[in-house]
Amino acid sequence: MSSNNNPLSPHLQIYKWQISSLLSIAHRIVGVINIFAITLICLWSASLALGEANYEVINFFLRSFFGKFFIVSLCWTFSFHILNEIRHLTWDFGYGFDPKISKITGIIVFFGSFILTTIIYLWGIFFI
Amino acid sequence: MNNATKKWLFLKCSSVTLIPLMFWFIINLSLIYESEYSDVFNFFSTQSTKILFSTFIIVAFFFSSLTISEIFEDYIHNERTKNVANKVLYIFAIIIPLLTIISIFNLTL
């Protein structure tokens, strides 16, 4: 088997935990979770073509406690990913590199993701 | 322009496109997830939803395949394993959106 001598990234336990590393690791994990969730949503939307009987099975899950938990979790993973991606884009434009600013924006992303989740979920309840 | 720069530009362009689409999708999902079959069917049958949802999943899978391949680059040392993982990832990122788009474009009111 072929292999090269490029260094691998260190394992997670080597890092000293701080807001920047926490958000960086969470951003990757949340990104992977999001694509699995989007795949499930693709299957959900495709199931519409199979008729009402098949859809009812999925609808039963979505109306249950676990279904609601799945949707609220998805609201959070999307909110977190959106806010942290905006943070990354501002870095790309050369802003927010100062450690103090970076820490503040990190805290805003973390708490902002919960606030945004609440807004999106309540929007869904009150505008239905 | 070298490949790394191209990849970075593709990543940034797709992330800028993805942000409003993610907003649009998650808000609509929270509105419809508990709805009856007919309501969800009507939602996915409208032309604007078909276009926006298709764009969303194409960009999402494109963005994800680029970012997950970066994770493979960081954590998989064996070249052959990495190549196989990337190929599986790219096939997955083509097939899932393609099947979904075909399904939702066949939904008619």
gemmi code that builds the backbone of each chain (N, CA, C; Angstrom):
import gemmi

chains = {
    "A": [
        ("MET", (0.844, -1.192, 0.000), (0.000, 0.000, 0.000), (0.884, 1.248, 0.000)),
        ("SER", (0.471, 2.212, -0.824), (1.272, 3.424, -0.904), (0.878, 4.391, 0.206)),
        ("SER", (1.859, 5.139, 0.695), (1.560, 6.172, 1.680), (2.588, 7.274, 1.527)),
        ("ASN", (2.235, 8.508, 1.932), (3.220, 9.581, 1.849), (3.644, 10.001, 3.257)),
        ("ASN", (4.560, 10.962, 3.290), (5.092, 11.362, 4.591), (4.505, 12.678, 5.093)),
        ("ASN", (3.391, 13.080, 4.497), (2.748, 14.308, 4.979), (2.308, 14.125, 6.425)),
        ("PRO", (2.465, 15.175, 7.243), (2.046, 15.032, 8.643), (0.524, 14.976, 8.735)),
        ("LEU", (0.007, 14.162, 9.666), (-1.430, 14.129, 9.912), (-1.771, 15.196, 10.941)),
        ("SER", (-3.071, 15.564, 10.985), (-3.496, 16.487, 12.040), (-3.405, 15.760, 13.373)),
        ("PRO", (-3.018, 16.482, 14.434), (-2.968, 15.835, 15.742), (-4.360, 15.408, 16.189)),
        ("HIS", (-4.435, 14.409, 17.043), (-5.737, 13.992, 17.550), (-6.290, 15.045, 18.504)),
        ("LEU", (-7.622, 14.999, 18.653), (-8.312, 16.099, 19.332), (-7.846, 16.328, 20.767)),
        ("GLN", (-7.464, 15.243, 21.474), (-7.130, 15.388, 22.889), (-5.833, 16.163, 23.137)),
        ("ILE", (-5.089, 16.432, 22.027), (-3.815, 17.138, 22.192), (-4.024, 18.641, 22.396)),
        ("TYR", (-5.200, 19.150, 21.967), (-5.438, 20.587, 22.038), (-5.844, 21.027, 23.444)),
        ("LYS", (-5.419, 22.252, 23.793), (-5.912, 22.866, 25.025), (-7.270, 23.492, 24.666)),
        ("TRP", (-8.300, 23.119, 25.421), (-9.640, 23.586, 25.064), (-9.799, 25.072, 25.283)),
        ("GLN", (-10.274, 25.748, 24.233), (-10.616, 27.163, 24.301), (-11.710, 27.395, 23.262)),
        ("ILE", (-12.307, 28.581, 23.269), (-13.465, 28.824, 22.421), (-13.151, 28.606, 20.924)),
        ("SER", (-11.945, 29.035, 20.475), (-11.601, 28.899, 19.048), (-11.509, 27.437, 18.622)),
        ("SER", (-10.811, 26.624, 19.442), (-10.663, 25.208, 19.086), (-11.992, 24.481, 19.201)),
        ("LEU", (-12.779, 24.857, 20.217), (-14.089, 24.234, 20.412), (-14.983, 24.481, 19.190)),
        ("LEU", (-15.003, 25.744, 18.713), (-15.845, 26.076, 17.562), (-15.327, 25.438, 16.279)),
        ("SER", (-14.002, 25.366, 16.142), (-13.413, 24.771, 14.940), (-13.778, 23.282, 14.830)),
        ("ILE", (-13.624, 22.574, 15.955), (-13.952, 21.143, 15.972), (-15.461, 20.949, 15.781)),
        ("ALA", (-16.244, 21.772, 16.509), (-17.710, 21.663, 16.403), (-18.174, 21.958, 14.976)),
        ("HIS", (-17.513, 22.912, 14.299), (-17.893, 23.281, 12.929), (-17.777, 22.077, 11.990)),
        ("ARG", (-16.705, 21.317, 12.143), (-16.508, 20.124, 11.303), (-17.531, 19.046, 11.630)),
        ("ILE", (-17.710, 18.797, 12.936), (-18.661, 17.740, 13.341), (-20.075, 18.107, 12.889)),
        ("VAL", (-20.453, 19.373, 13.114), (-21.797, 19.834, 12.740), (-21.985, 19.772, 11.220)),
        ("GLY", (-20.921, 20.078, 10.476), (-20.987, 20.002, 9.010), (-21.294, 18.585, 8.537)),
        ("VAL", (-20.644, 17.603, 9.166), (-20.877, 16.198, 8.797), (-22.302, 15.784, 9.198)),
        ("ILE", (-22.737, 16.205, 10.402), (-24.116, 15.902, 10.836), (-25.117, 16.510, 9.852)),
        ("ASN", (-24.856, 17.760, 9.444), (-25.779, 18.444, 8.521), (-25.946, 17.694, 7.208)),
        ("ILE", (-24.865, 17.170, 6.671), (-24.993, 16.497, 5.366), (-25.742, 15.165, 5.519)),
        ("PHE", (-25.581, 14.505, 6.665), (-26.384, 13.298, 6.905), (-27.862, 13.679, 7.041)),
        ("ALA", (-28.117, 14.772, 7.746), (-29.510, 15.236, 7.917), (-30.107, 15.652, 6.573)),
        ("ILE", (-29.319, 16.335, 5.746), (-29.820, 16.754, 4.427), (-30.116, 15.518, 3.565)),
        ("THR", (-29.282, 14.476, 3.718), (-29.539, 13.226, 2.989), (-30.884, 12.629, 3.416)),
        ("LEU", (-31.171, 12.631, 4.728), (-32.464, 12.129, 5.224), (-33.609, 12.982, 4.688)),
        ("ILE", (-33.386, 14.294, 4.629), (-34.424, 15.192, 4.110), (-34.653, 14.936, 2.617)),
        ("CYS", (-33.585, 14.632, 1.899), (-33.713, 14.278, 0.471), (-34.597, 13.037, 0.334)),
        ("LEU", (-34.353, 12.040, 1.198), (-35.159, 10.808, 1.154), (-36.608, 11.108, 1.531)),
        ("TRP", (-36.776, 12.019, 2.503), (-38.119, 12.431, 2.936), (-38.880, 13.086, 1.778)),
        ("SER", (-38.204, 14.025, 1.089), (-38.872, 14.713, -0.033), (-39.123, 13.734, -1.187)),
        ("ALA", (-38.177, 12.819, -1.413), (-38.366, 11.831, -2.490), (-39.496, 10.865, -2.163)),
        ("SER", (-39.731, 10.630, -0.849), (-40.796, 9.704, -0.443), (-42.184, 10.229, -0.804)),
        ("LEU", (-42.284, 11.529, -1.055), (-43.575, 12.106, -1.467), (-44.067, 11.477, -2.767)),
        ("ALA", (-43.092, 11.128, -3.620), (-43.445, 10.536, -4.917), (-44.010, 9.119, -4.758)),
        ("LEU", (-43.764, 8.489, -3.599), (-44.224, 7.106, -3.389), (-45.668, 7.030, -2.879)),
        ("GLY", (-46.246, 8.188, -2.577), (-47.645, 8.205, -2.147), (-47.820, 8.432, -0.664)),
        ("GLU", (-49.090, 8.654, -0.284), (-49.421, 9.056, 1.082), (-49.121, 7.964, 2.118)),
        ("ALA", (-49.348, 6.707, 1.759), (-49.176, 5.607, 2.717), (-47.732, 5.531, 3.211)),
        ("ASN", (-46.782, 5.641, 2.293), (-45.364, 5.602, 2.675), (-44.972, 6.834, 3.472)),
        ("TYR", (-45.552, 7.962, 3.090), (-45.224, 9.225, 3.769), (-45.672, 9.195, 5.236)),
        ("GLU", (-46.786, 8.514, 5.507), (-47.349, 8.484, 6.865), (-46.366, 7.921, 7.892)),
        ("VAL", (-45.543, 6.965, 7.466), (-44.554, 6.368, 8.384), (-43.583, 7.455, 8.859)),
        ("ILE", (-43.108, 8.263, 7.906), (-42.158, 9.332, 8.246), (-42.876, 10.414, 9.055)),
        ("ASN", (-44.094, 10.713, 8.664), (-44.870, 11.744, 9.349), (-45.126, 11.356, 10.817)),
        ("PHE", (-45.344, 10.066, 11.055), (-45.556, 9.568, 12.417), (-44.313, 9.847, 13.267)),
        ("PHE", (-43.129, 9.608, 12.690), (-41.877, 9.877, 13.411), (-41.720, 11.381, 13.668)),
        ("LEU", (-41.966, 12.197, 12.639), (-41.756, 13.642, 12.776), (-42.699, 14.284, 13.802)),
        ("ARG", (-43.883, 13.689, 14.004), (-44.835, 14.222, 14.972), (-44.534, 13.745, 16.397)),
        ("SER", (-43.643, 12.759, 16.527), (-43.317, 12.231, 17.858), (-42.316, 13.142, 18.568)),
        ("PHE", (-42.031, 12.825, 19.833), (-41.056, 13.595, 20.609), (-39.685, 13.568, 19.918)),
        ("PHE", (-39.300, 12.373, 19.440), (-37.980, 12.237, 18.799), (-37.922, 13.021, 17.484)),
        ("GLY", (-39.055, 13.085, 16.795), (-39.126, 13.866, 15.557), (-38.912, 15.342, 15.825)),
        ("LYS", (-39.588, 15.825, 16.888), (-39.438, 17.246, 17.276), (-37.998, 17.523, 17.714)),
        ("PHE", (-37.441, 16.559, 18.468), (-36.057, 16.701, 18.929), (-35.106, 16.769, 17.717)),
        ("PHE", (-35.386, 15.930, 16.715), (-34.577, 15.919, 15.490), (-34.648, 17.284, 14.782)),
        ("ILE", (-35.858, 17.840, 14.689), (-36.023, 19.131, 13.995), (-35.358, 20.268, 14.774)),
        ("VAL", (-35.539, 20.277, 16.109), (-34.909, 21.331, 16.919), (-33.378, 21.214, 16.825)),
        ("SER", (-32.867, 19.989, 16.875), (-31.415, 19.773, 16.752), (-30.916, 20.268, 15.398)),
        ("LEU", (-31.731, 19.995, 14.377), (-31.351, 20.427, 13.025), (-31.343, 21.957, 12.918)),
        ("CYS", (-32.321, 22.592, 13.593), (-32.354, 24.068, 13.629), (-31.055, 24.588, 14.255)),
        ("TRP", (-30.610, 23.893, 15.326), (-29.381, 24.355, 15.982), (-28.143, 24.115, 15.098)),
        ("THR", (-28.042, 22.924, 14.505), (-26.842, 22.638, 13.691), (-26.778, 23.588, 12.482)),
        ("PHE", (-27.941, 23.874, 11.884), (-27.969, 24.824, 10.765), (-27.595, 26.233, 11.248)),
        ("SER", (-28.199, 26.648, 12.384), (-27.926, 27.995, 12.919), (-26.441, 28.152, 13.242)),
        ("PHE", (-25.902, 27.134, 13.905), (-24.485, 27.186, 14.285), (-23.593, 27.261, 13.042)),
        ("HIS", (-23.929, 26.441, 12.045), (-23.104, 26.399, 10.846), (-23.178, 27.713, 10.073)),
        ("ILE", (-24.381, 28.293, 10.008), (-24.551, 29.580, 9.304), (-23.722, 30.663, 9.999)),
        ("LEU", (-23.880, 30.785, 11.324), (-23.187, 31.850, 12.052), (-21.667, 31.671, 12.024)),
        ("ASN", (-21.219, 30.422, 12.192), (-19.767, 30.198, 12.184), (-19.187, 30.376, 10.780)),
        ("GLU", (-19.992, 30.079, 9.763), (-19.526, 30.282, 8.382), (-19.384, 31.783, 8.100)),
        ("ILE", (-20.329, 32.581, 8.641), (-20.222, 34.044, 8.485), (-18.942, 34.537, 9.174)),
        ("ARG", (-18.633, 33.944, 10.340), (-17.401, 34.299, 11.081), (-16.166, 33.967, 10.231)),
        ("HIS", (-16.193, 32.794, 9.587), (-15.075, 32.395, 8.725), (-14.934, 33.345, 7.529)),
        ("LEU", (-16.088, 33.754, 6.970), (-16.045, 34.649, 5.798), (-15.489, 36.027, 6.176)),
        ("THR", (-15.814, 36.499, 7.389), (-15.256, 37.802, 7.815), (-13.735, 37.686, 7.984)),
        ("TRP", (-13.265, 36.528, 8.444), (-11.806, 36.294, 8.525), (-11.188, 36.341, 7.134)),
        ("ASP", (-11.913, 35.757, 6.156), (-11.395, 35.740, 4.777), (-11.237, 37.145, 4.209)),
        ("PHE", (-12.076, 38.079, 4.704), (-11.952, 39.473, 4.269), (-10.928, 40.233, 5.113)),
        ("GLY", (-10.292, 39.537, 6.049), (-9.207, 40.141, 6.831), (-9.637, 40.779, 8.136)),
        ("TYR", (-10.890, 40.538, 8.574), (-11.366, 41.142, 9.817), (-11.504, 40.095, 10.927)),
        ("GLY", (-11.314, 40.538, 12.166), (-11.612, 39.693, 13.333), (-10.522, 38.715, 13.733)),
        ("PHE", (-9.283, 38.962, 13.291), (-8.194, 38.046, 13.646), (-7.621, 38.278, 15.042)),
        ("ASP", (-7.839, 39.486, 15.554), (-7.334, 39.807, 16.888), (-7.883, 38.784, 17.893)),
        ("PRO", (-7.007, 38.194, 18.749), (-7.481, 37.127, 19.650), (-8.694, 37.510, 20.491)),
        ("LYS", (-8.708, 38.791, 20.948), (-9.816, 39.236, 21.794), (-11.114, 39.272, 20.971)),
        ("ILE", (-11.018, 39.832, 19.749), (-12.202, 39.914, 18.859), (-12.655, 38.504, 18.484)),
        ("SER", (-11.669, 37.643, 18.189), (-11.972, 36.270, 17.797), (-12.728, 35.540, 18.911)),
        ("LYS", (-12.319, 35.806, 20.160), (-12.985, 35.180, 21.311), (-14.427, 35.697, 21.431)),
        ("ILE", (-14.570, 37.029, 21.238), (-15.915, 37.631, 21.349), (-16.834, 37.079, 20.255)),
        ("THR", (-16.322, 37.035, 19.001), (-17.175, 36.531, 17.902), (-17.503, 35.045, 18.119)),
        ("GLY", (-16.557, 34.320, 18.713), (-16.800, 32.907, 19.017), (-17.946, 32.740, 20.011)),
        ("ILE", (-17.919, 33.596, 21.053), (-18.992, 33.536, 22.062), (-20.328, 33.942, 21.427)),
        ("ILE", (-20.276, 34.959, 20.535), (-21.509, 35.393, 19.840), (-22.072, 34.243, 19.008)),
        ("VAL", (-21.174, 33.533, 18.292), (-21.625, 32.394, 17.470), (-22.269, 31.323, 18.350)),
        ("PHE", (-21.611, 31.010, 19.473), (-22.105, 29.934, 20.333), (-23.496, 30.263, 20.897)),
        ("PHE", (-23.605, 31.448, 21.540), (-24.903, 31.802, 22.135), (-25.917, 32.209, 21.065)),
        ("GLY", (-25.405, 32.858, 19.992), (-26.293, 33.269, 18.894), (-26.970, 32.087, 18.234)),
        ("SER", (-26.276, 30.939, 18.177), (-26.858, 29.762, 17.531), (-28.091, 29.269, 18.299)),
        ("PHE", (-28.056, 29.392, 19.641), (-29.217, 28.980, 20.443), (-30.369, 29.972, 20.269)),
        ("ILE", (-30.010, 31.272, 20.216), (-31.051, 32.303, 20.032), (-31.713, 32.121, 18.664)),
        ("LEU", (-30.885, 31.919, 17.632), (-31.418, 31.738, 16.264), (-32.289, 30.481, 16.176)),
        ("THR", (-31.860, 29.423, 16.860), (-32.650, 28.181, 16.891), (-34.038, 28.455, 17.469)),
        ("THR", (-34.064, 29.190, 18.581), (-35.345, 29.511, 19.234), (-36.231, 30.325, 18.288)),
        ("ILE", (-35.632, 31.330, 17.619), (-36.405, 32.186, 16.706), (-36.990, 31.347, 15.569)),
        ("ILE", (-36.147, 30.502, 14.960), (-36.610, 29.691, 13.812), (-37.717, 28.729, 14.246)),
        ("TYR", (-37.531, 28.085, 15.409), (-38.518, 27.098, 15.841), (-39.840, 27.777, 16.222)),
        ("LEU", (-39.742, 28.925, 16.923), (-40.971, 29.642, 17.292), (-41.680, 30.177, 16.045)),
        ("TRP", (-40.895, 30.596, 15.064), (-41.444, 31.051, 13.779), (-42.313, 29.935, 13.181)),
        ("GLY", (-41.759, 28.730, 13.229), (-42.489, 27.567, 12.711), (-43.784, 27.305, 13.454)),
        ("ILE", (-43.785, 27.554, 14.787), (-44.989, 27.302, 15.584), (-46.053, 28.382, 15.334)),
        ("PHE", (-45.612, 29.648, 15.333), (-46.588, 30.743, 15.257), (-47.055, 31.078, 13.845)),
        ("PHE", (-46.296, 30.698, 12.832), (-46.700, 31.037, 11.462), (-47.290, 29.844, 10.720)),
        ("ILE", (-47.529, 28.752, 11.438), (-48.063, 27.560, 10.761), (-49.548, 27.746, 10.425)),
    ],
    "B": [
        ("MET", (-3.598, 29.567, -11.893), (-4.211, 29.284, -10.589), (-4.033, 27.795, -10.244)),
        ("ASN", (-3.470, 27.502, -9.079), (-3.272, 26.088, -8.745), (-4.536, 25.457, -8.145)),
        ("ASN", (-4.520, 24.140, -8.020), (-5.715, 23.409, -7.593), (-6.203, 23.801, -6.196)),
        ("ALA", (-5.232, 24.043, -5.282), (-5.612, 24.411, -3.911), (-6.364, 25.739, -3.907)),
        ("THR", (-5.906, 26.699, -4.738), (-6.577, 28.004, -4.809), (-7.982, 27.843, -5.398)),
        ("LYS", (-8.071, 27.015, -6.457), (-9.390, 26.775, -7.073), (-10.346, 26.174, -6.046)),
        ("LYS", (-9.837, 25.192, -5.296), (-10.671, 24.511, -4.298), (-11.149, 25.507, -3.232)),
        ("TRP", (-10.230, 26.377, -2.801), (-10.568, 27.384, -1.796), (-11.649, 28.328, -2.336)),
        ("LEU", (-11.485, 28.757, -3.607), (-12.482, 29.659, -4.209), (-13.849, 28.977, -4.340)),
        ("PHE", (-13.848, 27.718, -4.785), (-15.109, 26.959, -4.883), (-15.786, 26.854, -3.509)),
        ("LEU", (-14.958, 26.597, -2.477), (-15.477, 26.480, -1.109), (-16.135, 27.774, -0.659)),
        ("LYS", (-15.451, 28.875, -0.905), (-15.960, 30.170, -0.433), (-17.199, 30.587, -1.212)),
        ("CYS", (-17.185, 30.377, -2.546), (-18.365, 30.734, -3.363), (-19.571, 29.896, -2.936)),
        ("SER", (-19.327, 28.585, -2.711), (-20.456, 27.729, -2.321), (-20.954, 28.065, -0.923)),
        ("SER", (-20.050, 28.458, -0.011), (-20.509, 28.793, 1.345), (-21.333, 30.081, 1.339)),
        ("VAL", (-20.948, 31.056, 0.498), (-21.730, 32.303, 0.392), (-23.117, 32.004, -0.179)),
        ("THR", (-23.186, 31.114, -1.165), (-24.480, 30.736, -1.761), (-25.332, 29.946, -0.766)),
        ("LEU", (-24.653, 29.138, 0.029), (-25.358, 28.217, 0.928), (-26.037, 28.925, 2.108)),
        ("ILE", (-25.458, 30.011, 2.591), (-25.992, 30.678, 3.791), (-27.465, 31.084, 3.621)),
        ("PRO", (-27.832, 31.871, 2.565), (-29.271, 32.217, 2.434), (-30.154, 31.005, 2.142)),
        ("LEU", (-29.603, 30.022, 1.414), (-30.392, 28.818, 1.110), (-30.669, 27.997, 2.369)),
        ("MET", (-29.683, 27.929, 3.271), (-29.878, 27.206, 4.537), (-30.948, 27.903, 5.374)),
        ("PHE", (-30.896, 29.242, 5.409), (-31.905, 30.022, 6.120), (-33.298, 29.724, 5.567)),
        ("TRP", (-33.409, 29.823, 4.242), (-34.696, 29.582, 3.574), (-35.199, 28.183, 3.906)),
        ("PHE", (-34.309, 27.194, 3.833), (-34.746, 25.821, 4.016), (-35.140, 25.526, 5.451)),
        ("ILE", (-34.315, 25.936, 6.420), (-34.608, 25.568, 7.815), (-35.881, 26.250, 8.313)),
        ("ILE", (-36.122, 27.481, 7.860), (-37.367, 28.181, 8.240), (-38.565, 27.423, 7.664)),
        ("ASN", (-38.501, 27.051, 6.398), (-39.608, 26.320, 5.769), (-39.782, 24.923, 6.357)),
        ("LEU", (-38.669, 24.281, 6.706), (-38.772, 22.943, 7.310), (-39.497, 23.012, 8.652)),
        ("SER", (-39.157, 24.045, 9.459), (-39.816, 24.183, 10.760), (-41.306, 24.501, 10.591)),
        ("LEU", (-41.667, 25.072, 9.429), (-43.077, 25.370, 9.158), (-43.858, 24.128, 8.725)),
        ("ILE", (-43.210, 23.238, 7.958), (-43.980, 22.157, 7.313), (-43.773, 20.757, 7.886)),
        ("TYR", (-42.793, 20.577, 8.778), (-42.433, 19.196, 9.123), (-43.559, 18.377, 9.753)),
        ("GLU", (-44.507, 19.064, 10.407), (-45.611, 18.330, 11.038), (-46.866, 18.307, 10.161)),
        ("SER", (-46.775, 18.929, 8.991), (-47.973, 19.072, 8.150), (-48.403, 17.749, 7.525)),
        ("GLU", (-49.633, 17.781, 7.018), (-50.186, 16.602, 6.345), (-49.488, 16.404, 4.998)),
        ("TYR", (-49.679, 15.212, 4.456), (-49.071, 14.847, 3.169), (-49.393, 15.887, 2.086)),
        ("SER", (-50.662, 16.279, 2.010), (-51.083, 17.200, 0.943), (-50.374, 18.553, 1.042)),
        ("ASP", (-50.181, 19.046, 2.283), (-49.504, 20.347, 2.468), (-48.031, 20.264, 2.063)),
        ("VAL", (-47.378, 19.181, 2.477), (-45.956, 19.020, 2.137), (-45.812, 18.797, 0.628)),
        ("PHE", (-46.744, 18.018, 0.070), (-46.750, 17.762, -1.384), (-46.907, 19.090, -2.135)),
        ("ASN", (-47.857, 19.914, -1.674), (-48.074, 21.223, -2.321), (-46.833, 22.104, -2.228)),
        ("PHE", (-46.175, 22.063, -1.062), (-44.968, 22.873, -0.866), (-43.888, 22.480, -1.884)),
        ("PHE", (-43.620, 21.164, -1.985), (-42.559, 20.707, -2.889), (-42.975, 20.747, -4.363)),
        ("SER", (-44.284, 20.912, -4.624), (-44.746, 20.931, -6.022), (-44.645, 22.307, -6.677)),
        ("THR", (-44.510, 23.351, -5.855), (-44.429, 24.690, -6.468), (-43.075, 24.860, -7.162)),
        ("GLN", (-43.124, 25.621, -8.255), (-41.928, 25.785, -9.084), (-40.783, 26.450, -8.311)),
        ("SER", (-41.120, 27.454, -7.494), (-40.068, 28.169, -6.754), (-39.380, 27.226, -5.756)),
        ("THR", (-40.170, 26.372, -5.080), (-39.571, 25.428, -4.122), (-38.675, 24.426, -4.853)),
        ("LYS", (-39.167, 23.926, -5.994), (-38.365, 22.951, -6.745), (-36.996, 23.550, -7.108)),
        ("ILE", (-37.012, 24.800, -7.581), (-35.747, 25.437, -8.002), (-34.849, 25.707, -6.790)),
        ("LEU", (-35.441, 26.308, -5.732), (-34.633, 26.648, -4.547), (-34.111, 25.395, -3.843)),
        ("PHE", (-34.968, 24.377, -3.692), (-34.550, 23.158, -3.001), (-33.472, 22.418, -3.803)),
        ("SER", (-33.656, 22.381, -5.130), (-32.639, 21.729, -5.979), (-31.299, 22.447, -5.863)),
        ("THR", (-31.355, 23.790, -5.926), (-30.115, 24.575, -5.791), (-29.480, 24.310, -4.427)),
        ("PHE", (-30.338, 24.292, -3.394), (-29.846, 24.063, -2.026), (-29.102, 22.735, -1.911)),
        ("ILE", (-29.723, 21.663, -2.400), (-29.056, 20.358, -2.210), (-27.816, 20.211, -3.103)),
        ("ILE", (-27.858, 20.794, -4.305), (-26.664, 20.715, -5.173), (-25.490, 21.419, -4.483)),
        ("VAL", (-25.746, 22.662, -4.015), (-24.664, 23.439, -3.383), (-24.233, 22.777, -2.068)),
        ("ALA", (-25.215, 22.261, -1.297), (-24.887, 21.626, -0.006), (-23.992, 20.399, -0.208)),
        ("PHE", (-24.337, 19.559, -1.183), (-23.523, 18.351, -1.406), (-22.164, 18.703, -2.018)),
        ("PHE", (-22.148, 19.735, -2.865), (-20.875, 20.187, -3.449), (-19.949, 20.703, -2.336)),
        ("PHE", (-20.508, 21.575, -1.483), (-19.745, 22.147, -0.367), (-19.265, 21.043, 0.583)),
        ("SER", (-20.172, 20.118, 0.897), (-19.832, 19.044, 1.830), (-18.748, 18.127, 1.283)),
        ("SER", (-18.843, 17.806, -0.014), (-17.823, 16.916, -0.574), (-16.438, 17.569, -0.512)),
        ("LEU", (-16.398, 18.902, -0.722), (-15.105, 19.596, -0.632), (-14.584, 19.615, 0.804)),
        ("THR", (-15.481, 19.904, 1.765), (-15.021, 20.008, 3.161), (-14.703, 18.634, 3.763)),
        ("ILE", (-15.520, 17.628, 3.416), (-15.242, 16.291, 3.977), (-13.956, 15.723, 3.366)),
        ("SER", (-13.683, 16.052, 2.105), (-12.411, 15.589, 1.518), (-11.209, 16.223, 2.246)),
        ("GLU", (-11.429, 17.438, 2.788), (-10.378, 18.070, 3.614), (-10.162, 17.286, 4.914)),
        ("ILE", (-11.269, 16.792, 5.484), (-11.159, 15.982, 6.714), (-10.397, 14.686, 6.402)),
        ("PHE", (-10.715, 14.077, 5.255), (-9.978, 12.864, 4.835), (-8.485, 13.184, 4.680)),
        ("GLU", (-8.216, 14.345, 4.074), (-6.821, 14.761, 3.857), (-6.079, 14.882, 5.188)),
        ("ASP", (-6.792, 15.384, 6.210), (-6.167, 15.603, 7.514), (-5.973, 14.319, 8.321)),
        ("TYR", (-6.902, 13.363, 8.167), (-6.891, 12.225, 9.090), (-6.614, 10.861, 8.460)),
        ("ILE", (-6.675, 10.769, 7.108), (-6.374, 9.459, 6.493), (-4.994, 9.547, 5.848)),
        ("HIS", (-4.092, 8.706, 6.318), (-2.710, 8.787, 5.847), (-2.476, 7.918, 4.616)),
        ("ASN", (-3.185, 6.798, 4.544), (-2.971, 5.877, 3.433), (-3.616, 6.419, 2.161)),
        ("GLU", (-2.803, 6.555, 1.099), (-3.279, 7.186, -0.142), (-4.433, 6.412, -0.789)),
        ("ARG", (-4.307, 5.062, -0.780), (-5.327, 4.255, -1.447), (-6.674, 4.375, -0.715)),
        ("THR", (-6.613, 4.287, 0.609), (-7.840, 4.435, 1.416), (-8.466, 5.815, 1.188)),
        ("LYS", (-7.597, 6.822, 1.140), (-8.073, 8.197, 0.954), (-8.743, 8.354, -0.417)),
        ("ASN", (-8.145, 7.774, -1.443), (-8.720, 7.852, -2.796), (-10.080, 7.169, -2.868)),
        ("VAL", (-10.163, 5.988, -2.250), (-11.441, 5.253, -2.244), (-12.501, 6.070, -1.498)),
        ("ALA", (-12.124, 6.593, -0.333), (-13.056, 7.389, 0.478), (-13.538, 8.603, -0.316)),
        ("ASN", (-12.619, 9.273, -1.013), (-13.004, 10.451, -1.817), (-13.929, 10.062, -2.962)),
        ("LYS", (-13.632, 8.936, -3.626), (-14.483, 8.503, -4.757), (-15.902, 8.185, -4.270)),
        ("VAL", (-15.980, 7.456, -3.132), (-17.302, 7.122, -2.562), (-18.055, 8.407, -2.222)),
        ("LEU", (-17.323, 9.355, -1.636), (-17.910, 10.648, -1.269), (-18.465, 11.384, -2.492)),
        ("TYR", (-17.682, 11.432, -3.580), (-18.101, 12.167, -4.791), (-19.294, 11.472, -5.466)),
        ("ILE", (-19.286, 10.137, -5.479), (-20.423, 9.399, -6.077), (-21.700, 9.674, -5.273)),
        ("PHE", (-21.561, 9.616, -3.938), (-22.669, 9.898, -3.030), (-23.202, 11.326, -3.264)),
        ("ALA", (-22.283, 12.281, -3.441), (-22.658, 13.691, -3.619), (-23.307, 13.954, -4.983)),
        ("ILE", (-23.186, 13.026, -5.907), (-23.845, 13.172, -7.217), (-25.189, 12.433, -7.214)),
        ("ILE", (-25.171, 11.197, -6.701), (-26.376, 10.345, -6.801), (-27.545, 10.873, -5.946)),
        ("ILE", (-27.275, 11.225, -4.695), (-28.376, 11.647, -3.795), (-29.102, 12.894, -4.334)),
        ("PRO", (-28.372, 13.979, -4.673), (-29.104, 15.146, -5.218), (-29.818, 14.828, -6.533)),
        ("LEU", (-29.166, 14.023, -7.388), (-29.762, 13.686, -8.690), (-31.102, 12.960, -8.518)),
        ("LEU", (-31.111, 11.933, -7.663), (-32.353, 11.174, -7.421), (-33.437, 12.054, -6.797)),
        ("THR", (-33.003, 12.918, -5.874), (-33.974, 13.804, -5.209), (-34.580, 14.791, -6.201)),
        ("ILE", (-33.728, 15.363, -7.044), (-34.215, 16.357, -8.017), (-35.178, 15.694, -9.006)),
        ("ILE", (-34.830, 14.491, -9.467), (-35.726, 13.774, -10.392), (-37.076, 13.526, -9.706)),
        ("SER", (-37.030, 13.111, -8.432), (-38.276, 12.833, -7.695), (-39.135, 14.076, -7.547)),
        ("ILE", (-38.522, 15.173, -7.107), (-39.373, 16.353, -6.835), (-39.838, 17.031, -8.122)),
        ("PHE", (-39.069, 16.902, -9.211), (-39.538, 17.487, -10.473), (-40.649, 16.646, -11.105)),
        ("ASN", (-40.801, 15.394, -10.610), (-41.914, 14.566, -11.085), (-43.189, 14.776, -10.275)),
        ("LEU", (-43.074, 15.563, -9.181), (-44.270, 15.867, -8.397), (-45.064, 16.938, -9.126)),
        ("THR", (-46.308, 16.629, -9.439), (-47.151, 17.634, -10.100), (-48.456, 17.761, -9.345)),
        ("LEU", (-48.935, 19.005, -9.267), (-50.197, 19.267, -8.543), (-51.387, 18.690, -9.284)),
    ],
}
model = gemmi.Model(1)
for chain_id, residues in chains.items():
    chain = gemmi.Chain(chain_id)
    for i, (resn, *xyz) in enumerate(residues, 1):
        res = gemmi.Residue()
        res.name, res.seqid = resn, gemmi.SeqId(i, " ")
        for name, pos in zip(("N", "CA", "C"), xyz):
            atom = gemmi.Atom()
            atom.name, atom.element = name, gemmi.Element(name[0])
            atom.pos, atom.b_iso = gemmi.Position(*pos), 0.0
            res.add_atom(atom)
        chain.add_residue(res)
    model.add_chain(chain)
structure = gemmi.Structure()
structure.add_model(model)
structure.setup_entities()
